[in-house]
Each structure stands twice: as structure tokens, then as C-alpha cells.
């Protein structure tokens, strides 16, 4: 069954380009597009989509409309996935999006969505309750974590830092193992060690681990 998507972007040219990317995916159906928050809210009410793809800033205020609609949907339509598109790699925006939980949420930088695979994969992931955080945002967090002020992270080995970077992208143990050419058992061992060293409680749910890692790293700044 196709995934029903609605799109909100105030830039008409980009909105048209994104719409075409979505329409070309066989398993996605674009139910409509919007150019501002009120229009998006009406579209969501009419189309009852599986996933909302939205700009982080758009009229009427041009501040954080994407994050606000994601929070509203979390309360009113918890099964709806949200992909927020942003030109800002500041982790605070991603953390605001994940404040109510990372399940069914994605944060992608606009500079990367020209690659149809990134956008379509994110839509599919949040439709299934998964989470996607742009690698550039994660890289910035992990890189910053190597600051001398971050004494807890000094206890992590280079391999554990690699696993942490992969984990923060929402990847499963199997996906991390494939990316780093490790066994799943080795990844599980590294993961348990990371949470133990950072003083974070272990979580079986990948999405909860993503939020915990991101909140921890950002909180060290």
C-alpha cells in the first residue's frame, strides 16, 4: 500500500522539485503541497497523510513552523511521520524536533535532498516509525564531543566513537555492523560499553537510544 505524503515548502521552485522527487517513487503518493503553516494544517486535515515533509521555517513567522507542526502531530496524530527539511546544521533544531521522542521523525539538510535516495529513504523510515538524522549534524556532534571539556567521552575508544556516530543516525545494530564491517555481537558489546561509560541507561529501542545520545552530546556544549 503506497505511503501518502503531503509537502510543505514556501519556496515554489524547491517545492516543485521536491514534489517531483516524491511522485517518482513507486511506493509514495503525493496528496498535496502547501506554502505555509495554515495551508499545511488544512492539507493534513483533508488528506490524513502517513508522512508530512516540511520546511523548518515558513510563513507566517518564518521561525520554527516545521518543529511546531511535528510537535502538534505527536499529540494529535501520533502515527504520522514527519521529515523536517532545514538549511541549518545546528543540533538545537534537531533536538527540538526530537523533544517529544525520535520515533517517526527525520531531520535532513536541504543541501542533501537533491539526492532522491536520501529523501525517499527518510520518508519510508519515518512511515515505519524509524528515525533519521542528517549525517552532517551527527558528525558535528561527535566531532565536538572530542573537546577537552567532554571528559566522559574521553573514556570511549576510537571504535566506540565510530559506533556512537552510527548509532546517533538511528541505525540498528545490524546496519552498524554492515557499515563498520563488524559482527552484530561486537556492535552490541560496543553499544553496551558506550552507555555504561557515558552513564546512560541501556535502551533496547533504537529510537530512544538516538535521542539519548544526541541529548547527551549536545548537553556537553
N, C-alpha and C positions, 0 to 999 in steps of 0.2 A: 504494500500500500504506500503510495507516494507521501513524502513529508511535505506538509503545507507550510509555506513560508510567506511572511509579509516583510517588506523592506522599508526602512525609513532613512532618508538621507536628504539634506537640504540642498546639496549641490546637484543640479539637474543632470549635468554631464556624467558625474560619478554614479548617480542613481541609475541612469540608463545603462551604464557599463556593468554595474553590479547585477541589475535585473537580467541582463543577457547571460551573465555567468550562471545565475541560478536557473534560468529557463533551459539552458543547455544540458543540465544534469538530468538524466533519465528518471531518477528517483525523487526529484524535487518538483513541486508545483508552486509557482509564484501566484499568490492570491491577490496581491495588490501592492502598491507603493504609496509612500507618504513623504511630505516635505517638512513636516513639523510635528510637534508632540500631540496637539489636539487631533490632527488628522490621523496620526498613528493610533491613538486611543480609539477613535471611531472605527478604524480599519480592523483592529483587534477584536472589537465587539462584534463586528459583522462577519469576519472571516473565521474566527475561532481557530487560529493557526497552531501548528505544532511548534514552530520556531519563529522568533522575531529577530531580524537582523537590523540593527540600528546604529546610527552615528551617536557618538558620546555627547556631542554638542550640536544643538539645532534650535530653531525658534520654538517657543517665544523668547527664552532668556539667553540661549547660546552658552549655557554653563555645563550642566550635568544631566541633561534630559535622558540620555541613554541609561545612566545608572539609576535614575529615579523610576523609569518605566520598568526596569528589571526588578527593583525592589517591590513595586506595586504588583507586578505579576507573581512574584514569590508568594505574596499574601493571597491574591485573588485567583490566580490561575497557576498553581504550583507545578503543573505538568508541562507548561510552556517553556521551551528552551530559549535562551537569549544569547545572541552573538553581538557583542559591542565592538564597533569599529572606531579606532582612535588614531590620531596622529601623534599622540603623546606616549612616550615610553616610561613615564613617571609611574612607579609602582603604586603610588597612592590611589590612582584611578582604578587599577586592577583590584586593589584591596577593598575599595569602596564597593565595587561590583560584587565581591565575594563576601561582603559583610554578613549577609544572611545565610551563607552556605555556598559552596562552589558547585554543587550538583546542578547540571543543566546550564552552566554559564561558560562563556568563552570571551576572551579579550584579545583582539587581533589588531595589529598596527596596519593602517591603511596602505602603507608602502608595500606591504606584502600581499594584499588581497588581489593584486593583479594576477597572481598565480591562482588559477581556478581551483587547484587541488587544495590549497590551504583553506579557502573559504568553504568549499563543499564539504571537506573533511570535518571542519568545525561545526557546520550545520548538522551533519549526521551525528557527530559526537554528542552535542547538547540535546538533540532529539531523543537520544537514548539515555539521557541523564548524566552524561560524562562532562568533563571539564577540559578546557584548552586555554593555556596562557601563552601568549606570543613568546617564542624563544629569546627574543631580544630583551624583553622585560626580565625574564628569568636570568639571563646572562648578566644583566646589570646588578641584580640582587646578589647573585653568587659571587660576582667579582668584588662587589662592595663588602661582602662578608669576609674578605681576606684582610680587611683593615686591621691594624694592631688593636683597635678598640674591641674587636669581636673575639674575646678570649675563648669563649666556649667553642667557636668554630676552629680555633687553633688545634683542638684535640682531634679534629677529623683528618683522616688520611687523604691524600690526593684522590684515591679511588672513591672514597666515601663522598668527597665533594662532587665528583662526577655523577655518582648515583643520586645525590641530592638535587643536582641540576635537572636530571632526567625526571626524578620524582615530582619536582615542582611544576613540571609541564603536564602533570596528570597522567603520566604513563603507568601502565600496570607493570608488575614485576616481569612478566613475560616480554613486554615491549622494551623495558630497560635492559633485560638480558640480551635481547637481539641487537640493540643499539650499541652496547658496550662489549659484546662478544663474551658474555659470562653465562654461567648456568643460573637457572632460576633460584636454586638453593643458595648460590653465592650472593645473589642480589638480596634475597631475604635476610641473609646474615648481615650484609652491609646495612640494610634498612634498619634492622633491629639495633645495630650498633650506633647508627646515626641518632635515632630517637633517644637512646639511652644516654649518649654523650651530651645531647642538647637539652636533656631534662624534659623531653616531651613525652606524653603518654602515647603508647603504641595504638594505632588505629588500623583495623583491617580494611576499612573503606578508603579507597584511593582518593576520592574527592575530599574527604575530611583531612587526609594527610597533606594534600596540596595546600589547603587553606592554612593548616598549622605551620607548614614550612614557610609559606610566604609571609604570614603574620610575624613569625619569629625573626626572619631575616630583615624585614622592613623595620621592625621594632628596635633593631640594634643601631639604627642610624641616629 
